[in-house]
C-alpha cells in the first residue's frame, strides 16, 4: 500500500499592499531606505566620534593619535597613521601603524557578546591580524604577525646611538588578563626572526658591539605574573645559540633580573670579533668550549659564569 501526502500550495499575495500604492511603492520605499542608510554612513562624522572616544584614553600615561579615520565598510573603522606611545615628548612610540582596521567580531556578536573585535593592520612593512574579546571581566586575545621589519621599530632602534638591528619578524601571540589588573595576566607565543642582524651598532652608554648575522632565530616563551619564561631560544648563523631560563621583569626594563642557561657554539665561519667575545666569557677550569653558561645579573649589568 502506498501513501501519498499532498500539501496545499502556498501563494504569496501582495494585494494587501494595494492601499500603500502597490508593489512599486514598496520597492521604491526600500530603495529610498537603502540609499538613506548608505548616505548616512558616508556622511556621518566618524572621525569626530573616534577622536572624542579616544579623548578619555589620552588623559592617562598612554596616548593614541592618528592622522585620519573613516568608515571602511566590511573592515569596520580604518585609522591611518596611528601612533600609540607614552604621554611624554621625545620618547619612542610603542606601536606605529600605517593603516589599522577594527570591527565587531560577528560570531561573538551573534552570541550576544558586543565586546569582541577583529583587528588587522599594516605596520613596519608587514601585517598583523588578531581577535580580542572581553567577557566576565577578562580580556582574551590572540595576534598573528607577518614579516615585520624590526629595523623600523623605533622603540628598539632608539636604544642604539649608531647602527642597529635588521630582520623580518613573524609569529603568534596570545594573552589573557583581568580588566584593570594586567600584571595578573598571562601571555605566551612563538616568534621567528628571519635574516636577523646587528651591524655597526653602538648602544647608549656602551661602546661598539660586534656585528652579528643570523639566518634564523626562534623563540618560544610564556609570561606569567611578571616573570618571562624562555622555554626555547635557538639561533643559527655566525654562531649557534641555545638558551632557556627565566627573566624577572622590572621597571625600568634594564633592571630586569636574568637567570638563563646559554650554549654558544662557534665555527670556522664565525668572525674573529665574535670568537674573541665568546672567549672572554668566564668558564670553570677544564670545561668544554660548548658547555652551557649561566647568565645572571640584569640586562644593564649581565654576569656570566
C-alpha positions as CSV (number, residue, x, y, z in Angstrom):
1,X,0.0,0.0,0.0
2,X,1.4,3.4,-0.9
3,X,0.5,6.6,0.9
4,X,0.8,10.0,-0.7
5,X,0.5,13.3,1.0
6,X,-0.4,16.4,-0.9
7,X,0.5,19.7,0.6
8,X,-1.6,22.8,-0.2
9,X,0.1,25.3,-2.5
10,X,1.1,28.5,-0.8
11,X,0.8,31.6,-2.8
12,X,2.2,34.9,-1.6
13,X,-0.1,37.7,-2.4
14,X,0.8,41.4,-2.2
15,X,-2.7,42.5,-2.9
16,X,-3.0,43.8,0.7
17,X,-0.4,46.3,-0.3
18,X,-2.8,48.0,-2.6
19,X,-3.6,50.6,0.0
20,X,0.0,51.6,0.0
21,X,0.3,52.1,-3.7
22,X,1.2,48.5,-4.7
23,X,4.5,46.7,-5.1
24,X,6.1,49.6,-7.0
25,X,5.6,51.8,-4.0
26,X,7.1,49.2,-1.6
27,X,10.2,48.8,-3.8
28,X,10.6,52.5,-4.0
29,X,10.4,52.8,-0.2
30,X,13.0,50.0,0.2
31,X,15.3,51.7,-2.4
32,X,14.9,55.0,-0.6
33,X,15.6,53.5,2.8
34,X,18.8,51.7,1.5
35,X,20.1,55.0,0.0
36,X,19.4,56.8,3.2
37,X,21.4,54.3,5.2
38,X,24.3,54.4,2.7
39,X,24.5,58.2,2.6
40,X,24.2,58.3,6.4
41,X,27.2,56.0,6.7
42,X,29.1,58.1,4.2
43,X,28.4,61.5,5.6
44,X,28.4,60.5,9.3
45,X,31.3,62.3,11.2
46,X,33.2,59.1,12.1
47,X,36.5,60.8,12.7
48,X,35.0,63.3,15.2
49,X,33.3,60.4,17.0
50,X,36.6,58.4,17.3
51,X,38.5,61.4,18.5
52,X,36.0,62.1,21.2
53,X,36.1,58.5,22.4
54,X,39.9,58.5,22.4
55,X,39.9,61.8,24.3
56,X,39.3,60.0,27.6
57,X,42.0,57.4,26.9
58,X,44.6,60.1,26.1
59,X,44.4,61.5,29.6
60,X,46.4,58.6,31.0
61,X,50.1,57.6,30.7
62,X,49.5,56.3,27.1
63,X,48.2,58.3,24.2
64,X,46.7,57.2,20.9
65,X,47.0,59.5,17.9
66,X,46.1,59.2,14.2
67,X,46.1,61.4,11.1
68,X,42.7,60.4,9.7
69,X,39.8,58.0,10.2
70,X,37.0,56.7,8.0
71,X,34.3,54.0,7.7
72,X,35.8,51.1,5.7
73,X,32.6,49.1,5.2
74,X,33.4,45.3,5.7
75,X,36.7,46.1,7.5
76,X,34.9,48.4,10.0
77,X,36.7,51.6,11.0
78,X,40.1,52.5,9.4
79,X,42.7,54.6,11.2
80,X,45.6,55.9,9.1
81,X,48.9,57.0,10.6
82,X,48.0,55.5,14.0
83,X,50.6,56.1,16.8
84,X,50.5,54.6,20.3
85,X,53.1,55.8,22.8
86,X,53.9,57.3,26.2
87,X,52.3,60.6,27.0
88,X,55.7,62.3,27.1
89,X,57.6,64.2,24.5
90,X,60.7,62.8,22.9
91,X,60.0,59.1,23.7
92,X,59.7,56.4,21.0
93,X,56.2,55.1,20.4
94,X,55.2,51.6,21.5
95,X,53.5,51.0,18.2
96,X,53.0,52.7,14.8
97,X,50.6,51.5,12.1
98,X,50.3,53.0,8.6
99,X,46.8,51.6,8.5
100,X,44.7,50.0,11.3
101,X,41.2,48.4,10.9
102,X,38.8,47.3,13.6
103,X,35.3,45.9,13.5
104,X,33.0,43.8,15.7
105,X,33.6,40.1,15.7
106,X,30.4,38.8,14.0
107,X,30.4,35.4,15.6
108,X,30.6,36.8,19.1
109,X,28.1,39.5,18.3
110,X,25.6,36.8,17.2
111,X,26.1,35.0,20.5
112,X,25.4,38.2,22.5
113,X,28.9,39.5,23.2
114,X,29.3,43.0,21.9
115,X,32.8,43.4,23.4
116,X,34.7,41.3,20.9
117,X,36.5,42.8,18.0
118,X,38.6,41.7,15.0
119,X,41.6,43.9,14.0
120,X,44.1,44.0,11.2
121,X,46.9,46.4,10.5
122,X,49.7,47.3,8.1
123,X,52.8,48.1,10.1
124,X,56.6,48.1,9.8
125,X,56.4,46.8,6.2
126,X,54.4,43.8,7.3
127,X,50.9,43.0,8.6
128,X,49.1,41.8,11.7
129,X,45.7,40.2,12.5
130,X,44.1,39.5,15.8
131,X,40.9,38.9,17.8
132,X,40.2,40.5,21.2
133,X,37.3,39.7,23.5
134,X,36.1,40.9,26.9
135,X,33.8,38.6,28.9
136,X,33.2,38.3,32.6
137,X,35.9,41.0,33.3
138,X,38.6,39.0,31.5
139,X,40.3,40.2,28.3
140,X,41.4,37.4,26.0
141,X,43.2,37.9,22.7
142,X,45.5,36.4,20.0
143,X,47.7,38.1,17.4
144,X,49.4,36.9,14.3
145,X,52.4,38.8,12.9
146,X,53.7,38.6,9.3
147,X,57.1,39.9,8.1
148,X,57.5,42.9,10.3
149,X,60.8,44.8,9.7
150,X,62.4,45.2,13.1
151,X,64.7,47.8,11.7
152,X,61.7,50.2,11.5
153,X,60.6,49.6,15.1
154,X,61.7,52.9,16.8
155,X,61.3,51.6,20.4
156,X,64.1,49.2,19.6
157,X,66.3,51.3,17.3
158,X,66.2,54.2,19.8
159,X,68.4,52.1,22.1
160,X,71.3,52.5,19.7
161,X,73.4,55.6,19.1
162,X,74.6,54.2,15.7
163,X,73.7,51.2,13.5
164,X,71.0,48.8,14.7
165,X,69.1,45.6,14.1
166,X,67.5,44.2,10.9
167,X,65.4,41.2,10.1
168,X,61.8,40.1,9.4
169,X,59.7,39.1,12.4
170,X,56.7,36.6,12.2
171,X,54.8,34.6,14.8
172,X,51.8,34.2,17.0
173,X,51.0,35.7,20.4
174,X,48.1,35.0,22.8
175,X,47.2,36.6,26.2
176,X,44.6,36.6,29.0
177,X,44.3,39.3,31.7
178,X,41.8,40.6,34.2
179,X,40.5,44.1,33.3
180,X,42.2,46.8,35.3
181,X,45.0,44.4,36.5
182,X,47.1,43.5,33.6
183,X,50.0,42.4,35.8
184,X,48.0,39.4,36.9
185,X,47.6,38.1,33.4
186,X,49.5,35.7,31.3
187,X,50.8,35.5,27.8
188,X,52.7,33.2,25.5
189,X,53.7,32.6,21.9
190,X,56.2,31.7,19.3
191,X,58.3,34.2,17.3
192,X,60.6,33.7,14.3
193,X,63.2,36.2,13.0
194,X,64.5,35.6,9.5
195,X,67.6,37.3,8.2
196,X,68.4,38.9,11.6
197,X,71.5,41.0,12.0
198,X,73.1,43.7,14.2
199,X,75.6,45.8,12.3
200,X,77.6,49.0,13.1
201,X,75.8,49.2,16.4
202,X,76.7,51.4,19.4
203,X,74.5,51.0,22.5
204,X,73.8,54.1,24.5
205,X,76.3,54.2,27.4
206,X,78.4,51.4,25.9
207,X,81.0,51.0,23.2
208,X,80.6,49.3,19.8
209,X,79.0,45.9,19.5
210,X,80.4,43.2,17.2
211,X,78.4,42.6,14.1
212,X,76.1,39.6,14.2
213,X,74.2,37.8,11.4
214,X,71.7,35.0,11.9
215,X,69.8,33.1,9.3
216,X,67.0,32.4,11.7
217,X,66.1,33.0,15.3
218,X,63.3,31.1,17.1
219,X,61.8,31.9,20.4
220,X,59.1,30.2,22.4
221,X,58.1,31.9,25.6
222,X,55.5,32.3,28.4
223,X,54.8,35.3,30.6
224,X,53.1,34.9,34.0
225,X,52.9,37.2,36.9
226,X,55.8,39.5,35.7
227,X,58.1,36.6,35.0
228,X,59.2,35.8,31.5
229,X,59.9,32.1,30.9
230,X,62.2,31.4,27.9
231,X,61.1,27.9,27.0
232,X,63.2,27.7,23.9
233,X,65.6,30.0,22.1
234,X,67.6,28.9,19.1
235,X,69.7,31.0,16.7
236,X,71.7,29.8,13.7
237,X,74.2,32.0,11.8
238,X,77.6,33.4,12.6
239,X,77.3,31.2,15.7
240,X,74.7,28.8,17.1
241,X,72.9,29.8,20.3
242,X,70.6,27.7,22.5
243,X,69.1,29.3,25.6
244,X,66.4,28.7,28.2
245,X,65.5,30.1,31.7
246,X,63.6,32.9,33.3
247,X,63.7,36.7,33.4
248,X,62.0,38.6,36.3
249,X,60.6,41.7,34.6
250,X,61.3,45.0,36.3
251,X,60.7,48.7,35.6
252,X,62.7,50.2,34.1
253,X,63.4,47.2,31.7
254,X,67.3,47.3,32.0
255,X,66.9,46.4,35.7
256,X,65.1,43.0,34.9
257,X,66.8,40.1,36.7
258,X,68.3,37.3,34.5
259,X,68.5,33.6,35.2
260,X,69.4,32.0,31.8
261,X,71.4,29.0,30.7
262,X,73.1,29.6,27.3
263,X,75.1,27.4,25.0
264,X,77.3,29.1,22.4
265,X,78.9,27.3,19.5
266,X,81.3,29.0,17.1
267,X,82.7,27.6,13.9
268,X,85.3,28.3,11.3
269,X,82.9,30.8,9.7
270,X,82.5,32.8,12.9
271,X,84.0,36.3,12.6
272,X,87.1,36.9,14.8
273,X,85.4,39.6,16.9
274,X,82.7,37.2,17.9
275,X,85.2,34.5,18.7
276,X,87.1,36.9,20.9
277,X,83.9,38.0,22.7
278,X,82.9,34.3,23.3
279,X,86.4,33.5,24.6
280,X,86.1,36.3,27.2
281,X,83.2,34.5,28.9
282,X,84.4,33.0,32.2
283,X,84.1,29.2,32.4
284,X,85.0,26.6,35.0
285,X,88.5,25.1,34.5
286,X,88.5,22.2,32.1
287,X,85.1,22.9,30.8
288,X,84.3,22.2,27.1
289,X,84.0,25.2,24.7
290,X,80.3,24.4,24.1
291,X,79.5,23.9,27.8
292,X,76.4,25.8,29.0
293,X,77.0,29.2,30.6
294,X,74.8,30.7,33.3
295,X,73.8,34.3,32.7
296,X,72.6,36.3,35.8
297,X,72.5,39.9,36.9
298,X,70.4,42.4,34.9
299,X,70.0,43.5,31.3
300,X,72.1,46.5,32.1
301,X,74.8,44.5,34.0
302,X,74.8,40.9,33.0
303,X,77.1,38.4,34.6
304,X,78.3,35.1,33.2
305,X,79.7,32.0,35.0
